[in-house]
Amino acid sequence: MESPPRRGVVWGSTAALLLVLPWVTYWSAIFRRYGMRDDYAILREALEEPGKILRVCASFGRPLYGALLELSLRGTNSIGELSELRLLGVACLSLLGVAVFLLLVREGWSLAPAALLAAFLPLTPSAQVIASWGICWPQSVALLLGAGAFALAPRGWPLAVAAMVAATLTYQVSGLIYAVLVAAALVARREASLPDTGRWLARHLGIMGLGLGIAFAVTQLLFKTGLASRSPRIVFETHWLDKAAWVLTHVFPNALALGALNSSSGTVPLGYGLMVGLSLAILGAGIALEGRRAGLAASGRWLLGLVLLSAAACSVSFLAGERWPTYRTLFALTGVCGVFFAASLVNLGACWPGRGPRIATGVLGGLVALGAWLAHRQSVELFAEPQGRELALMEEGARQVVPSAHPRVFVLTALQNDTSAPLRYLDEFGSVSVDTEWVAKEMWKAVLRERFPRERDVSRLYRFATGRVLPERRQYDILVDMRRMRRGG
């Protein structure tokens, strides 16, 4: 048995590595000069319409998200400073890795599996969105608050519920990381009976449900009192069976794929399909081996946990009327799948007492190494570089502006298929920002503000129009053709 001083050194070294890993992974993307879609709008709104970001976020039931964005954007007025938002996101992801590691060890996990699972979570596609998209950084705060709620649960449910409320009022789905940590604790409670497990699960699900319910009540109070206006996009699902089938076919596979990325092309990427199949096989083997170790009740305990906690992890998305399986809503569900995947590998390794545990640890280590490589590559190739090319085209057009000429500017917007990225998934990975009029207008204004920083209202320097059909040449003086990014110039 390790002595306390040695254990402290090992824990400290592990925590330090977990802190560093996200920085090393995302460093290349953080400081690239680029923004993405809403990034340009919030730069202007923070400068010209203080309080609007808070009001808009509150209309979606996320007032703390809006407050965090407002505070982080105070004094920010240039595109280059969006890197500071990405820095905040990566910093919180680093802290999350350490927090998860310490909580896993507290719940009885061995050092190596705990460290590797904690290292993997900040590398998932969901985490890559947070690290690469400036306005998403408050989601990482909600993740920390959700983890904090679980950490506080042994001290009493009021503190845990309060943290869960704060997480929900920041970003509803991110607070559900609580379910990930419950899953991790469940697989470590190997001697608990099925009834005891049911009562224990009910307590934690009750904390989650109460936190979500109080946050919902607070949101409704904001709407009723007129402090916030309800967004028309807040619609609850009514077709439950259809939604359940959609979740199983469109959402759950993305979580089972762990670090492998889906595509919007209509063709399932080979690596994605293989990873979904591998996860299902390993989860099935892990549940079966748990039954072999301790009987049918043990298998039932794992299966109960996997089903209930997967449902809890996607509960908010299930209740919402929208059906848009973005990775920024999948962190908790991917985490639950990751917990059972890691625990199943440990079970498989235990079948060969000599080398089995080392092989299982090696496989988990390989998954983390692959996840780090993919996260680094995808944050650069599917976020920073394609978004940087769009920005460069806008800046090329902005350099042609002569204020005294009051030029007519036309931006030919792109289609999503015009992306210069090697892969695209929905409005996140490899997507096109300037495919709508409002983004084109916001990005153009942002680059003009940087070119003419002393001009109080840059919109008076030009006449602006945009569309997907090129007008006659005599109707514009400056053309910004966003479809050139696909053609490479």
N, C-alpha and C positions, 0 to 999 in steps of 0.2 A: 504493500500500500504506500502511495506517495506521501511524503511528509508535507505538512501545510505550507512551509516556505517554497518547496519545489512546485507544489500544486499552484501556488500563487504566481510563480514565474511562468509556468506553462499557460495558465489562464491569461495572464497579462500579455504574453507574447502572441497568443492566439487572437486576443481582442485587438491588438495593434495591427496584425495582419488583416483582420476583417475591416478595420477602419481604412486601411490603405487600398484594399482591392478595388472598390468602386472608383476611387480617384485615378488609379492606374488605368482602369478599363475605359473610363469615359473622358479622360483628359483631352484626347485629340479632338473630340467633338465640342467640348465645353467652350473653348476659346475661338472656334471658327466664327467668322462674321456671317450670321444668318439669323433670320427669324422665321416663324411659321404661322401662317394664317392669322389667328387672333392676336398674336404677339404685336403686330403693327397697330392694331386698333387700340390695345390697352396702353401703348406708349402715348398715343394722342389723347386718349380719354383721361389718363392720369395727369397730363399736362393741361388740357383745355377744359375738362369737365370733372373736377374733383368730386368724388362721391358716386359717380356713375357706376364704376366697377363694383362697388359695394352693393348698390341697388340691384344691378343685374344679377349678381351672384345670389343675393338674398331672394330674388324672385324664383330661384331654383332650389331654395331651401338650404343655401350654403353661405350664410352671412359671414362666418369666420373665414371662409375661403376668400371672399371679397375683401375683408379687412386685411388679411395677410398680403394680398396682391397690392392693395393701395399702399400699405406701409413699405413694401419692398420696392415699389416703383417711385417712391418719393425722391425727387431729385434726379430721376432717370429720364433722359430725353433723346438718347441716341440708340441706334440699332446695336452698336457694339456693346452697349451696357446690358443687353439681354443675356450676355454670358453670366452676369452676376446672378440672375434668376436660376440659370442652370447650375451654377455653383451651389446655390442654396439647396436645390433638389438633391444633388449628389452628396452634399454634407449630411442631409437627413437620412439618405439611404445608407451611408456609412454607419451612422449611429444606430439605424435599425438593425443592421447586421450584428452589431455588438449586443444590442438588447435581446435579440432573438437567441443568440448563442447563450447568454447568461440565463435566460429563462428556460431554455431546453436543458441545460445542466441542472438547474434548480428542480426541474421536473423528473430528473433521473436518467437523462440521456448520457451515453458515453461521450467522452471528449471529442473523438474524431468525427462520428456521425453528426454531433451537434454543431461542430465548427463548419463542416462541409455543407450542411443544410442551411445554416445561417449565411454562409458565403454565397450560396446559390440564389437565394431570394432576391438580393439587389441586382441580379444579372438577368432576370426573366424578361421577356418582351414587355410586360407591364412596367417594370422598372426602367427599361430603356426609354419608354415614352416619357416618363417623369424626368429622366436625366437629360433628354434631348429637346424637350419642348418647354420653353421658358415659363409659360403661364401655368404649367402643370405642377410646379414645384410645391404648392400647398398640399397636394395629394400626399406627399411624403410626410408632412406634418400630421395629417390624419392617420397615416400608418403608425407613426410613433405614438399617437394618442390611443389608438386601438390596442397596441402592444402594452401601453401603460395601464389600460383598463384591466387587462389580464394580470399584469404584475400586481395590481392593487387588490385583486379579488380576494386573496387570503386575508387581507387586512379588514375586510368588510365590504358588503355589496354597495353601500352608498357612494364610496369613493370610486369604485369600479364603474358604477352607472354614470357618475358625473363625467369621468373620462370618456366613456362611450358616447355620451351626449355631445361632448365637445368634438369628438372625432366625426360624428354624424353631421353636425352643423358645419363642419369643414368640407368634407367630401364623403357622402354617404357610404359608397361601396368600399372605400379604403379602410374605414373603421372596422369592417368585417374581418380584418386580419386577426381579430380576436378568435375567430373560428379556427384559424391555422394553429394557434398556440393551444387551443383546447384539443385539437387533433393530436398534436405532439404530446400533450400530457396524457391523453387517453391511451396511446400505444405504449407508454411507459408504465401504465397502471396494470401490469400483466397479471396480477393476482386478484384483481377485483372481480366480484361476481357480476353477472349480467344485471340483476336488479340494482346493485350498488352503482354500477356504471350508468344505468338509466337515471337514477336520482342525481348523480353527480353531473351528468350531461344536462339534465333539466335545470339545475341551478345555474350553470354557465349560460345556457340558452336563455334563461330567464333574465340574466343580467344584460345580455345582448338585446333581447326584445324590449326590456324596459328602457334601455338607453335609446333605442330607435324610436320607441313610442313617445318618450318625453321630447326628443328632438322634433318629432313630427308635430306634437302639440305646440311647441315653441314656434315652429314655422307657421302653423295655422294662426297662432295669435298675432304674428307679424302681419299676416295677410288681413286678418279681421280688423286690426287697429289702423291699417293703412300705412304702417311703417315700411312695408314692402308690398309690391304688387305681384300677384301670382302669375307665373309664366304660363302661357297657353300650352306649353310643351309638357306640363305636369299633368299627365293623364294616367289613370290606373288601368291595368290589364283586366279584361273581362272574359277572355276566352282561355280559360285555365288549361284545359287539356291540350289545346293547340300550342299554347305557350310552352308547356312542359315538353312537348315533342320538339319544338324549336330549340329549347335549351339543350336537350340531349344530342341533337344533330348539328347545331351551329355553335354552341358555346362550350359544352363539356369537352369536345375533342381538342379545342384550342388549349384548354387547361391540361389535358392529358399529354399534350405534346411537349409540355414543360418549356424547354428553351428553343424548340424548333418553331419556325415562323410559318404561318399560313399565308395564302396568297389570294388576291381578288381576281386572278386571271381565269378562274373557272377550272383550272387544272390543279389537282392536289400535288404540292411539292413532294418529291420522293422522301426527303429526310423527315418531313412533317408526318407523312403517312406511316413511315417505319417507326417513328417515335411514339405515335399513338398506339400502334400495335404492341410495341415493346412494353409500354406502360401498363396496358391492359393485362398482358401476360404476367408481368412481375407483380402487379397488384393481386391478380388471381392466385398466383403461387404463394404470395405472402399470407393471404387470408387462409389458404388451405394449410400451410405449415403452422400457422398459429393454432388451428384446430388440432393438428397432429400433436402439437406440443402440450396443449392443455384442454383438449376436448372441444366438442361442438359449441359449447357456450362461448369459448374464447373466439372462435371464428365469428359467431354471431355478434360478439361485442365489437370486433373490428368492422364488420359489415354495417352494423348499426351506426357506428361512428362515421364511417365513410359516407353513408347515405345522408344522415342528418346534418353533418357538418358541411358537406358539399351543398346541400340545400340552403343552409344558413349562409354560406359564403356567397351565394348568388341570389339571396332573398330579395334584396332591394331591386336588382335588375329584373327579377321575376315579377315583382309587383308593378314595375313601371310599364306603361303602355308601349314604349319604344322598343324596337327590335333591331339593335345595332350592336353586334358582338365585338366591340372594340377591346383592345388589350388594356386600355386604361380602366376598364371596369372588371378586369379578370384577376387582379393580383391575389385576392383572398382565395378564389377557387383554385388557381394554380398552386398556391401555397399548400392547400389541403391535399391536393394530389401529390405534391412533392413530399409531404410528410409521410404519407402511406407508401409512396414509392421507396423512400429511404428506409423506412422501417421494414418493408418487405425484403429489400436487399439484405438487411441485417439478418432477417430470418433465414434467407437463403444461405448466407454465409455460415450460419450456425449449424447447418447440415454437415459441414466438414470442419470439425473443431480445430484442426491443425492450421490449415491455410485459408479456410473459408472466410473468417472475419477480415483477414488482410485483403483478400480478393474483393470482398464487398466494399471495403473502404477504398480500394483502388478504383473500383467502378464509380463510386460516388465522387472521388477525386477527379476522375476523367470527365464526369458530367460537369463538374464545376469549371474545369479547365476549358472544356468545349463551350460552356456558357459564357465564360469571360471572353473567349475569342470571338464568339458570335456577337456578344453585346458590343464589343469594341468595333467590330467591322460594321454592324448594322447601324450603330449610332452615327458613324461617319458616312457610309455609303447610302443609307436610306433616309437620313435626316440632314446632316450638315452639308454634304456635297450637293444634292439636288436642290435644297432650299437656297444654298449659296449661289447656284447658277441662276435661279429665278431673280434673286436680288441683284446679281451682276447685270442682268439684262435691263432691269429697271434703272440701275445707276448709269448704264451706258446711255439710255434715253435722257436721263436727268442732266447729264453733262452737255447736252445740246440746247438746253434752255437758255435763252437770252431774255432777261426780264423785260427789257424795253420793247421787245418784239411781241410780247404777249402771245406766245405760240399756241396753236391748236394741237393738243396731244391726243393721240388715240392709242389705247392699249388693246391689242388683239389678244383676248384671253385664251388660255389653253384648255384642253380637255384632260381628264384624268389619264387617258391613254397616252398623252404627250409627255409623261414623266420621263426624265432622263435616268431614273434609278433602275437598277437591274431587277427589282421586284417591288410590287405595290400591295399594300393591304389596307383597304378602306381609306379613312382620312388620316391615317397615322404614318405607317412605314412607306416611304417612297411616294407619298401622295403629292399632288400638285396644289399649291396654295392659290395661285392666281387663276382660278377657274370660275370666279364670280366677280361681279362688278365691285362689290363693297371691298373685297380684299385688294383688288387692283388700285382702287382709289386710296385706301389706307397706306399701302406700300409706297405708292408714288409720292404721297404727301410726306411720308417719313423720310424718304431719300432727299426730297427737296428741302426739308427742314435742316438736314445736315449740310446740304450744299450752301444754303443761305441762312445761317444761324441767327443773323441779326434781323431777319424779316419776321415781323410779328404774325403776319397771316400770309403764308406762302401760296395759298390758293388763289390769290389775286394776280399771281405772276403768269398764269396760264389758263387756258380753257381745256377742260378735260372731258373725254368721252371714252367709252369702252364697249366692247361687244365681241361676239364670236364670228362675225362676218366683216371682212375688210371693206371699208367704204372706198369711194373713189379718191384718187390721190389728191385732188384739189380740196378735199374736205379736212385735211390735216397737214400740219407742218412737221410734226415729230411722230414717228410710228415706233411703238414698242411691241414687237411681235414675240409673245411669250412662247409660241410654238417652236421657236428656234432652238429651245433647249433640247428638244427631242432630236433635232437634226444636227445638234452639236456645234452651233455657231450662229 
